C-alpha cells in the first residue's frame, strides 16, 4: 500500500508552535491590566476589504507569502479610521489610500 503524501498546505509543527506562543502571549497581555490594551474583533467590513485588497495584490502580480496580515491591519485601520505606524508606507498606500500613515522621517 502506498503512503499518503503530506499535503503542502498542512501546517508544520513549527507553525503550530508559533501559533501556540502567539495565543499564550495574547492571553497574558489580555489579562495584564497594566498593559492597558484593548482587544477588538475584526469588523466584517474590514475582513471583506482585506480580502478584496489581497485579491488585487495577486492580480497585480504579487507573489510574496505572509502578506495577508498586512491587509488585515490596513483594512481594520481603514474601517475604524485609525492611523498606522509603519516603515512600509508604500505597502499600505496602494491598497488603503484613506488610512493615515505615520512613518519615520527620512
C-alpha positions as CSV (number, residue, x, y, z in Angstrom):
1,X,0.0,0.0,0.0
2,X,1.4,3.4,-1.0
3,X,2.0,6.0,1.7
4,X,-0.2,9.1,1.5
5,X,1.8,12.2,0.6
6,X,1.9,15.0,3.1
7,X,-0.1,18.0,1.8
8,X,1.9,21.1,1.1
9,X,-0.9,23.2,2.7
10,X,-0.9,21.5,6.1
11,X,0.7,23.4,8.9
12,X,4.1,22.4,10.1
13,X,4.9,21.7,13.7
14,X,6.9,24.9,13.7
15,X,3.9,26.9,12.7
16,X,1.8,25.3,15.3
17,X,4.4,26.0,17.9
18,X,4.5,29.7,16.9
19,X,0.7,29.9,17.0
20,X,0.6,28.4,20.5
21,X,3.2,31.0,21.7
22,X,1.2,33.8,20.0
23,X,-2.0,32.8,21.7
24,X,-0.3,32.4,25.0
25,X,1.2,35.9,24.7
26,X,-2.1,37.4,23.7
27,X,-3.8,35.7,26.7
28,X,-1.1,37.0,29.0
29,X,-1.5,40.6,27.6
30,X,-5.3,40.4,27.8
31,X,-5.1,39.5,31.5
32,X,-2.5,42.2,32.3
33,X,-4.2,45.3,33.5
34,X,-1.0,47.3,33.4
35,X,-0.6,46.8,29.7
36,X,-3.8,49.0,29.0
37,X,-4.5,47.1,25.8
38,X,-7.9,46.9,24.1
39,X,-8.7,43.8,22.0
40,X,-11.3,44.2,19.3
41,X,-12.8,41.7,16.9
42,X,-12.2,42.4,13.3
43,X,-15.3,44.0,11.8
44,X,-16.8,42.1,8.9
45,X,-16.4,45.2,6.6
46,X,-12.7,45.0,7.3
47,X,-12.5,41.3,6.6
48,X,-14.2,41.9,3.3
49,X,-11.9,44.9,2.4
50,X,-8.8,42.8,3.4
51,X,-9.8,40.0,1.1
52,X,-10.5,42.4,-1.8
53,X,-7.1,44.1,-1.3
54,X,-5.4,40.7,-1.2
55,X,-7.1,39.7,-4.5
56,X,-6.0,42.9,-6.1
57,X,-2.4,42.3,-4.9
58,X,-2.4,38.9,-6.5
59,X,-3.9,40.3,-9.7
60,X,-1.2,42.9,-9.9
61,X,1.4,40.1,-9.8
62,X,2.1,39.9,-6.1
63,X,3.7,36.6,-5.2
64,X,5.1,37.1,-1.6
65,X,3.7,34.9,1.1
66,X,2.8,36.1,4.5
67,X,1.4,39.5,3.4
68,X,-2.2,38.7,4.3
69,X,-1.6,40.1,7.9
70,X,-0.7,43.5,6.4
71,X,-4.0,43.5,4.5
72,X,-5.9,42.8,7.8
73,X,-4.1,45.6,9.5
74,X,-4.7,48.0,6.7
75,X,-8.3,47.1,6.3
76,X,-9.0,47.3,10.0
77,X,-7.4,50.7,10.2
78,X,-9.4,51.9,7.1
79,X,-12.7,50.8,8.5
80,X,-12.0,52.2,12.0
81,X,-10.3,55.3,10.7
82,X,-7.2,54.6,12.7
83,X,-3.7,55.7,11.7
84,X,-0.9,53.1,11.2
85,X,2.6,53.4,12.4
86,X,4.8,51.8,9.7
87,X,8.1,51.8,7.9
88,X,6.4,50.3,4.9
89,X,4.2,53.1,3.8
90,X,4.1,52.1,0.1
91,X,2.6,48.7,1.1
92,X,-0.5,50.4,2.6
93,X,-0.9,53.5,0.3
94,X,-1.6,51.5,-2.8
95,X,-4.4,49.4,-1.2
96,X,-5.7,51.7,1.6
97,X,-5.4,55.3,0.5
98,X,-7.7,56.7,3.1
99,X,-5.5,55.4,6.0
100,X,-3.3,58.0,7.7
101,X,0.3,56.7,7.8
102,X,2.7,57.7,10.5
103,X,6.2,57.0,9.2
104,X,9.7,57.7,10.4
105,X,11.3,60.9,8.9
106,X,13.9,60.3,6.3
